[in-house]
Amino acid sequence: MAIRKFKLILQSARMVTPRVRELTFVREDGEDIDYIPGQFVTLHMPHEGDVLRRSYSIATIPDGDSGAISIAVTHVDGGRATQRLFSMEPGEGVDAVGPFGRFILRDDSPCRYVLIGTGTGVTPYRAMLPELERRIDLEDFQVELFLGVRMREELLYGEDFQAVAERHPGFSFHACYSRVLPEDAAPWEHRGYVQDYIDSIKPNPDRDIVYLCGNPEMIDLAAMKLKEQGFPVQNIRREKYISSN
């Protein structure tokens, strides 16, 4: 897949959690944006004589029309990229390059995917949903998806994941709240850090393939635990997010 530079035009924007803004872009030249779920684009934003370069996973669920892509941006107090992306209005443009990245679903033999993300680190898994559903339907695949946030209000794309879980017995969604567990918590909602719940599904290094995306500390802690349990390096796939300031 060729990596090209292009200009993106903001088509729409909405707040999807109290701290996360989803921005949907189309290419200025009208061409489709050809990407593999799990990849990211890098935005180039002029700032005080310099250029800010920030990378964001594509959150769009593929539907056969790749004319638009969405990204999810967390608000960072005083952040330079935050200020630009949270103030953008439809019709405004930004330069971009991509898509990039190998954090994608590979041609794996039937296995159990354990997808772990914190905050906006869950966005690549949203883009993977159609392919995950296809694999569950056609072959002996299973999926355990863990999302770690502070509280239920920050459950990014949680409705999408729970909808898939309700359609497919082979897909399980787990929400982990580091601060507040609601009194009406469902069985799939937990109190604590996402990496602390890995053991609840009895990880199997002979069958499981683990994806880790989001906070670098979470990724390091989870990877260390998995290696101690005998997971080979090739069965731990990672993508770390750096704060966009």
N, C-alpha and C positions, 0 to 999 in steps of 0.2 A: 504494500500500500504506500503510495507516494506521500511524502510529507511536504505540504505546501503552505506558503504564507497567504493570508487572505484577510479581508475586513469583515467583521461581524457587525450586524445592525440589531440593536435591541428591539425585539418584537413585543415582549410583555415582561412584567415583573410582578411578583407577589411575595408576601411574607408567608412562609410555610411553617415557621415556628416563631416564637417571640424574638429570636436572635438570628434567624437564618432567612435570607432573601434568595428566592429562586429567580434566576434571570434566563429568559428564553431568547435565543439569537437565531438569525438567519444570515446567510452570506449575502453581502452586498451585490455580488455578481449573479445571484440567483442559482448558483450551482448547489448540488447536494453536498452535505458534509458526510463523507464516507468514513465511518469509524467502526471499530469492534467494541462491543460492550466491555467496559473495564478500562478503556483508554481515557486519556485526558487531553485537553488543549491548554496551551499557554497563551495568556493575554499579555500584550505589551502596551503599557499605559504611560504616556509622557507625564513627568512630574518634576517641576523645578529644574529643568535643564537635563534631567536624567530620564531613564526609562525603567519603570517598575515591571518586572516579569513575574507573573503569578500563574501557577498551574492549578487547574480544576478538573476533577473527574466529570465525565459526561453522565448526567443523571437520567437522560431520556430513555424511556422504554421504547425500543424499536417497534414500529408498527408498519413497516414497509415504505414509509415516507420519511426520508432522512433530510428533509429540507430545513429542519430546525433542530437545535440542540438546547438543552437546559443544563445549567450548573447551579450549585447551591453554595452560597457564600455566608460564612459566619461573621457576625459583627464583632470587630475588635476595637475596643476603645482607643481612639487616637491613631488608628491604623490608616496608613496612606492609601492602600488598596481598598480598604473598607470604605473610606470616604468617597472614592471615585465610583465604586460599584453600587453603593447604596444610594447615590445621588443620581445615577443614570436614569434617563427618561426614554420611553419608546421613541425610536427614530434616531437615537444617538449611536455612534459607532465606536468600535475598538479594534485594533489590530490583533491578529492571532496567528499562531502557527500550530501545526499538528495534523492529525492526532498522533500522540506518542503513547508508549507504554506497553509492557508485556504482562500487566496484571489482568489477564483475560482467562476465560475458560479454555482449557486445552483439550486435545483429543485424548482424554483419559478413558481408561477402562472403567466399567461400572464401579462406583465407590460411594462413600458418603462425603459430601462437601460440608466442611464446617467453616462458615463465613462469619468472621468477627470484625466488627467495626465500632468506632466511637464517633459520635457527632456526624459531621458531613462525610466521614470515612465510609458511611454506608451507601453513598451514592452510586459507586460502581456496581454494587449488588442489585440495586434497583434496575439498572440497565440490563443486567444479566437475567432478569426474571423470565422472559419468554423462552430463552434457551434452557434454563433450569427446568421449567415446566415440561418442555419437550423431552428432555432427558429422563425426567421422572416418569413420564407417560410411556416412553418407548423402551426403556432399559431399567436395569436394577440400580438406579441412582437414588440417593437420599440426600436431603439438605437440612442442616441445622444452622439457622441464622441468628446471631447474637448482636444486638445493638445496645451500646452503652451510652447513656445520657444522664443528665443530672436529675431530671424529673419528667413526668409524663408529658407535660406541655412541650417538651423539646424532642418528642419522639418523631424524628424526621422520616417521612414516608412510611410511618408505621401502619397506616391503613392499607397501603399497597401490599406490604408483607403479610399482614394478617389475612387479607383477602385470598392470597395464594395458599396460605396455610389451611384455610377453610375449604379450598377446592381440592387440595392434594394431601392425603394422609402421609405421603413421603416428605413433606415440607413442614418444618417446625420453626416457629418464630419465638425468640426470647428477648424481652426487653429488660435491661438491667439499669436501675436507677441508683446513682451514687449518693443522692441526698434524701429524697422523699419517696416512700412507697405509699400510694393511695390506699385509703381504707377499703375501697371497693376493688382492690387489685385482682386481676384475672390470674388464672394459674400460670400464664406465660409471662407474668410480670414479677420481677424479683428486686430485692434491695441489695445493693452492693456493686462492686466493680465488675465489669464484664469478664475480665480475665479470671476472676475467682469462680466463675460458673462453668469453666471448661470441663472440670472433673465431673459435673453433673450428668454429662452424656457419655461418660466412660470412653474417652478418646482411644482409638485403636490405630496404632502406627502401621498396621498391616493393611488397613482398608481406608482410613480417613485421609483426605487432603484438606489442609487448613489454609484459608486465606485470612490475612491480617491487614487491616487498613485503618488509618486514623492517627491517633495520638502516638508519638514515638515511644513514650514510656510504656504504654499498654502493649505495643508490639514487642518491645524488648522483653518484658516480663512474661508475656504469653509464649514467645518463642523459646525462652529459656526453660519454661515449664515443660513444653512439648518435647524439647530435646532430651530433658531428663527422663521423659517417659518413653524414649526410644524412637522418636520420630526422625526419619531421615531428612536431610536438608531439602531434598527435592519435593518433599510433601508439605513444606511450609513456604507459602508464597506471600510476599509482603509489599506494602506500599505505605511509606510514612508521609504524614502531612506536616508541613511546617507552617506555623502561624503566619497569616497574610497581613503584615503590618505596613 
